[in-house]
Amino acid sequence: MTSLRMTTPRLLALRVLLERPDEERYGLSLAREAGLEPGTIYPILVAFETVGWLASRADDVDVHIEGRPRRRYYRLTADGVTAAREALAAAEKRRSARTGARKLAW
């Protein structure tokens, strides 16, 4: 499995994605749930999709009828679920070793 450098924003995104791993969600919604800016979430989603952790699909709507731009929906793959759990567990372990804490602060 491909590994990525895990930054706090990436861990926040993974945590949100794992809350409902089988559900498709669009980028702006994920950004809001993770407490990240849209300019931060989209590069994260691209990185996760590049390594196979996410699958995405484009919205098929008429933007004039809907009154909004097209959305891209993201969902964790099976590999992504496993990788996300491992990344969050590793981050928790590192944090606990560093501070003696038992839970992630975020």
N, C-alpha and C positions, 0 to 999 in steps of 0.2 A: 504494500500500500504506500502510495506517495505521501510524504510528509511535507507539511508547510511550517514555516516559522509561525509560532502562535503569539500574536500580539493581543493586548487586551481587547481592542475592537473585534478582532476575529473570534476570540473566545465569547464575547458578548453575543455576536451573531450566531455562533454555534449553539449557545444556550437557548436562544429564542427559537432557532430552527428545531431543536430537540423537544421543545414543549409540545409540538404537534408535528412529528416527523413525516406523517403521510399526507399532510395538508399542503396544498399549493398556496403560496402567498407571494404577493408582489413586493418589489424592492422597497418602495416608500413605506409600506406597512411594516416590513421587517426593520427598516431604519428606525421608525418611531418606537416599535416594541423594544428594540435593543438600546434605545437612547443615543443613536448615532445620527450623524448628518447624512443626507443622501449622497453627498460627494465622498463619503467614507464607505458606505455600505456597498455601492456598486463595484468598486475594485475588489472588494472582499468576495462578493458573489461570483465575479468573473474568475477569480483565483480558485475558488471552491469548485466551480464548474469545470475549469481547465484540468484539475486533477481527478475529476470524476465523482466528487462528493455531492454535487447538485445536478439535477436535470432541470431544464427550463423549457418553456414554450412561450410563444408570443400570443398575445391576446388577439382575437379575431373579431374586432368590433368596428363599426363605422364611427369614427371620432366625432363626426358632426351630429349624429343621432345621440350618441352617448354623452356628448359634451365634455369629454375628457380625452387625454392622450391614450394611446395604446399602452398596455402594461405587459411586462414580462413576468411570468409566474415561475417561481422556484420551489423545488421540493427536494429533500434529501434522498439520495440513492441509498441502497443497502450498505454499500461501502461507506457512504457519507455518515450514516447513523453510527456505524462502528467507529469510524475515525473521529467523529465528534465526541462520542463517549470517551474514547481513549485520550483525546486532547484535553477535555475538561478534567478527567481524572488525573492526568499528568500535571496539569496546572494546579490542581488542588493539592497534590502531593508536594510539589515544589513550594507552594505557599506555606503549607503546614510545616515543612522542614525549615523554612526560613523564619517563620514567625511563631510556630507552635500553635497557630490557629487551626480550627477544625473545619471552617466553612469559608468559601470565597466571599469576599466583602461585597461583591457585586452580584 
